[in-house]
Amino acid sequence: MGKGSALGIFLAIILGIGGIGIGLYSLTKINQVSTQPLQTKIGASVYVNESYSESDYAIHTIHFDNESYDYNDDFDLTTDTFTTPESGNYLIIGTVTVSSFQDAEILWVTVYVNNVKKIESIAQSGDSGRLSATATDVLELNVNDTVVLKQMFEAGDFREIDGGKESTYLTIYKIDS
């Protein structure tokens, strides 16, 4: 046997041992992953698809009619309420856009948890047109807490809550596991 063939056999043995090592390592990692509990995403994003009219000087719950996503059916479109399935920290973003505001009219957007105001944002119109306000924060919530987005405006008449995914929406996402 020549030097070249001995070197070839030596390299083949080294590669074979390396391949077995990689295979055993991969099998160990697959076993570790398969025995870990699956982490479920928790969250929902809903929006007003069809614009609708509301009166001023009263607090109104936003009536959502469409979902972008709802991972575990935690948002109830009939009651416009998100119910937390687990305790933890939740990122909450609620935006309301109202059309036909006049100069100096005011829009309040609030997030209520268990019927208690937790987040509020206020916007004042500087001219005629659409006005948006966004209430956002991270809240520590308990299992079965309810989250609702509400608005009130001071406008002297009825106004349209604008529809569209980017206009009036509520996004809630659990950020810890």
C-alpha positions in Angstrom: 0.0 0.0 0.0 1.4 3.4 -1.0 1.6 6.6 1.0 -1.2 8.2 -1.0 -3.7 5.4 -0.3 -2.8 5.3 3.4 -3.4 9.0 3.7 -6.7 8.5 1.9 -7.8 5.8 4.3 -6.7 8.0 7.3 -8.8 11.0 6.0 -11.8 8.7 5.4 -11.6 7.5 9.0 -11.3 11.0 10.3 -14.3 12.2 8.2 -16.3 9.2 9.3 -15.7 9.8 13.0 -16.5 13.5 12.5 -19.7 12.5 10.7 -20.7 10.2 13.6 -20.0 13.0 16.1 -22.1 15.5 14.1 -24.9 13.0 13.9 -24.9 12.3 17.6 -24.7 16.0 18.4 -27.7 16.7 16.1 -29.7 13.8 17.6 -29.0 15.2 21.1 -30.2 18.7 20.1 -33.4 17.3 18.4 -34.1 15.4 21.6 -33.7 18.5 23.7 -35.9 20.6 21.5 -38.6 17.9 21.3 -38.8 17.6 25.1 -39.1 21.3 25.8 -42.7 22.7 26.1 -43.9 24.6 23.1 -44.3 28.3 23.7 -47.6 29.6 22.4 -48.0 33.1 21.0 -50.6 35.1 22.8 -52.0 38.2 21.1 -54.5 39.7 18.8 -54.8 42.6 16.4 -58.3 43.8 15.5 -59.5 46.8 13.5 -62.5 48.7 12.3 -63.1 47.8 8.7 -66.3 49.8 8.0 -66.4 53.3 9.3 -69.3 54.2 11.6 -70.7 57.3 13.3 -70.5 58.2 17.0 -71.8 61.1 19.1 -69.6 63.4 21.0 -69.2 64.1 24.7 -69.7 60.4 25.6 -67.2 57.6 26.2 -67.8 54.9 23.5 -66.3 51.4 23.2 -64.7 51.0 19.8 -66.7 48.4 17.7 -64.2 46.2 15.9 -65.5 44.2 13.0 -62.3 42.5 11.7 -59.2 40.6 12.8 -55.7 40.7 11.4 -54.8 37.9 13.7 -56.0 36.3 17.0 -53.7 33.5 17.9 -55.9 31.8 20.6 -59.4 33.4 20.0 -58.8 35.7 23.0 -60.6 38.6 21.4 -64.4 38.6 21.3 -65.6 40.6 18.3 -69.2 40.6 19.7 -68.2 42.3 23.0 -65.0 44.1 21.6 -63.1 42.6 24.5 -59.7 40.9 24.8 -59.4 38.4 27.7 -55.9 37.5 28.9 -55.4 33.7 28.9 -52.2 34.0 31.1 -50.7 36.5 33.5 -47.7 38.5 32.2 -46.6 41.6 30.5 -48.6 42.7 27.5 -47.8 45.4 24.9 -51.0 47.3 24.1 -51.4 49.7 21.2 -54.8 51.2 20.5 -55.3 53.8 17.8 -58.5 55.7 16.9 -58.8 57.9 13.9 -61.8 60.2 13.5 -62.7 62.1 10.4 -64.0 65.7 9.9 -62.5 67.4 12.9 -62.5 71.2 13.1 -59.8 73.4 14.6 -59.3 72.9 18.4 -61.5 69.8 18.8 -60.2 67.1 21.1 -60.0 63.3 20.9 -59.4 61.0 23.9 -58.3 57.4 23.4 -58.3 55.1 26.4 -57.5 51.5 27.3 -59.6 50.0 30.1 -58.6 46.9 32.0 -61.4 45.4 34.0 -63.4 48.6 33.5 -60.6 50.8 34.9 -58.8 53.4 32.8 -55.2 52.3 32.5 -53.8 54.2 29.4 -54.9 57.5 27.9 -53.9 59.6 25.0 -55.2 63.0 24.0 -55.0 64.8 20.6 -56.2 68.2 19.6 -56.9 69.2 16.1 -54.9 72.0 14.6 -57.0 72.3 11.5 -59.9 70.6 9.7 -59.5 67.0 8.8 -58.8 63.6 10.3 -57.4 63.3 13.8 -55.7 60.2 15.4 -54.6 59.4 18.9 -52.7 56.3 20.1 -52.7 54.9 23.6 -49.8 52.6 24.1 -48.0 51.0 27.1 -46.8 47.7 28.5 -49.1 46.5 31.3 -48.8 43.7 33.8 -52.0 41.8 33.4 -53.5 38.8 35.3 -55.3 35.8 33.8 -58.9 36.6 32.8 -58.3 40.4 32.8 -60.4 42.2 30.2 -59.0 44.9 27.8 -61.2 47.3 25.9 -60.4 50.3 23.7 -62.6 53.4 24.1 -62.8 56.9 22.7 -64.4 60.2 23.5 -64.3 63.4 21.5 -65.3 67.0 22.0 -66.6 68.1 18.6 -70.1 69.5 18.9 -71.7 66.8 16.6 -71.4 63.3 15.3 -68.1 62.1 13.8 -67.0 59.1 11.8 -64.7 56.5 13.4 -62.5 55.8 10.4 -62.2 52.2 9.1 -59.1 50.5 7.8 -56.2 48.5 9.3 -54.1 51.5 9.7 -56.8 53.9 11.0 -58.6 52.4 14.0 -57.1 49.3 15.6 -56.1 47.5 18.8 -53.1 45.3 19.0 -52.3 43.3 22.2 -49.3 41.0 22.4 -47.8 39.1 25.4 -44.1 40.0 25.5 -42.9 37.5 28.1 -43.1 33.8 28.3 
